[in-house]
Amino acid sequence: MKIAVIGSGPLAIEAAAEFLHEGADVRVIGQGDLGTKIKFLAENFGELPIESTDYTRARTRERLNLNNSPTDFKSLWEDYYSPLIDELRGHVYGRKVLRVQKRFLHQTEEIKDHSRLYDLFRVTYGLNPSGMVDEQLKENPELAEKLEGNILDSLKSQVESFEDFDLVFDTRGPFQNPLPLGSGENFALNERALKEMGSFLYGFDALRDLEAVKEHKKVTIVGDGALSALTFLSLFDWLQSGDKVLNIVTDKERTFESFFNSNNLSPLQEKVRTLISDEMNSWRESCQQTEKEILKWRELPQYERVKVPQPEFPEPRLRLFEGYSVSSCDKLIDQQEIFMTMEIPPWRNPDDEKRDLVTLGQDCIIGQKGFAGLSQDFASGEMLRAKEPGYFPISHGEQRLPKDGFEALEKAREDIFRFFSRA
């Protein structure tokens, strides 16, 4: 029994370890290291408590001989996922999967005296040989002189390869296609062109590139969900150091509204509320202190006041823009900043304040507005997107927790052992 597990998250790890333990020939195919999101949470929010059943399966805990279930992200990574990933070493292939299809069968075609499982699944993935070509040119510089430019270019372009499998688990999860900044899940004006120039990050790329983000002085987060909140938490220490500004933009009535309405992230919710409150209180105290200094300055004699500039109120480091939609992005030739224009419609402006249009300048924009559905081109034909025997789309569900896929994994296990025997 040869199985392809497509993905690199918790459900991919669970499915691959499950059937590797049962004696199957398993390939885990996906981009990036396994479990990077759980590892990120463990390294940055390791002490935060979790509900073990949200992230772990009883069957797997028993197999790992875990006497105590993980209680926080740190123990979840160290005691549960890290050992599972160790089991999978040698079975992980870093590839970008382009599509999954049957080798020969049409959508409605049947095979006499056989089920459709008789025909294998073909998993096609992209290979980018540019790194190998560059290494060869370094070792043999004379090759560059012998090969024409168009030949070199063709050698560096992506090529397709494939492998055939009995079964396929699609566990890519909900974090594949980050939404752009504009309203209606579309791009804002000029966003598509400007993002190719850098200074835009979307989804988990922002968390992977945090060190690069922290090199900037002015950063804007657009979005109000859990990933937006995690980005805020990850940047809070940066915000406290030096002359930094963090803008948070949401089209909801309050910042992080979607995040605060979720029912499975209470420890993180409390931490976010506390940090925002502390930061705002700190700014207000600074303003009150400045107000006292201004009153003292005004009491000085005229000849003294001309020698000492009037104290200025501090600008807030954390700036919340609530009810706004991003309408356009711009970059001037002679400036490094990205300018983002936002608008607020009258129905999101209950106080009838005159604040129709705002333009922000920043060094980096982080789009955390959520994620679109999975690409429909990935699984070729409606048969794979429906109920093709042997193709198992394992979903994280609405709450986007691993537990939402555990039931589907158990059902897949039952189905598989009706057709295949254990090794």
Stockholm file with secondary structure:
# STOCKHOLM 1.0

chainA/1-423         MKIAVIGSGPLAIEAAAEFLHEGADVRVIGQGDLGTKIKFLAENFGELPIESTDYTRARTRERLNLNNSPTDFKSLWEDYYSPLIDELRGHVYGRKVLRVQKRFLHQTEEIKDHSRLYDLFRVTYGLNPSGMVDEQLKENPELAEKLEGNILDSLKSQVESFEDFDLVFDTRGPFQNPLPLGSGENFALNERALKEMGSFLYGFDALRDLEAVKEHKKVTIVGDGALSALTFLSLFDWLQSGDKVLNIVTDKERTFESFFNSNNLSPLQEKVRTLISDEMNSWRESCQQTEKEILKWRELPQYERVKVPQPEFPEPRLRLFEGYSVSSCDKLIDQQEIFMTMEIPPWRNPDDEKRDLVTLGQDCIIGQKGFAGLSQDFASGEMLRAKEPGYFPISHGEQRLPKDGFEALEKAREDIFRFFSRA
#=GR chainA/1-423 SS CEEEEECSSHHHHHHHHHHHHTTCEEEEEESSCTTHHHHHHHHHHTTSBCCHHHHCCHHHHHHTTCSSCCCBHHHIIIIIIHHHHHHTTTSEEECEEEEEEESSCCTTCCBTTBCGGGSCEEEEEEECTHHHHHHHHHHCTHHHHHSCHHHHHHHHSCEEEEEEESEEEECCCSCSEECCSBGGGSCCBTHHHHHTTSSEEETHHHHHTHHHHTTCSEEEEECCSHHHHHHHHHHHHHHHSSSCEEEEEESSSSTTHHHHHCSSCHHHHHHHHHHHHHHHHHHHHHHHHHHHHHHHHHHSCHHHHTTSCCCCCCCCSEEEEESCEEEEEEECTTCCCEEEEEECCGGGCTTCCSCCEEEEEESEEEECSCEECCCTTSBCSHHHHTTCTTEEECCCTTTTCTHHHHHHHHHHHHHHHHHSCCC
#=GC SS_cons         CEEEEECSSHHHHHHHHHHHHTTCEEEEEESSCTTHHHHHHHHHHTTSBCCHHHHCCHHHHHHTTCSSCCCBHHHIIIIIIHHHHHHTTTSEEECEEEEEEESSCCTTCCBTTBCGGGSCEEEEEEECTHHHHHHHHHHCTHHHHHSCHHHHHHHHSCEEEEEEESEEEECCCSCSEECCSBGGGSCCBTHHHHHTTSSEEETHHHHHTHHHHTTCSEEEEECCSHHHHHHHHHHHHHHHSSSCEEEEEESSSSTTHHHHHCSSCHHHHHHHHHHHHHHHHHHHHHHHHHHHHHHHHHHSCHHHHTTSCCCCCCCCSEEEEESCEEEEEEECTTCCCEEEEEECCGGGCTTCCSCCEEEEEESEEEECSCEECCCTTSBCSHHHHTTCTTEEECCCTTTTCTHHHHHHHHHHHHHHHHHSCCC
//
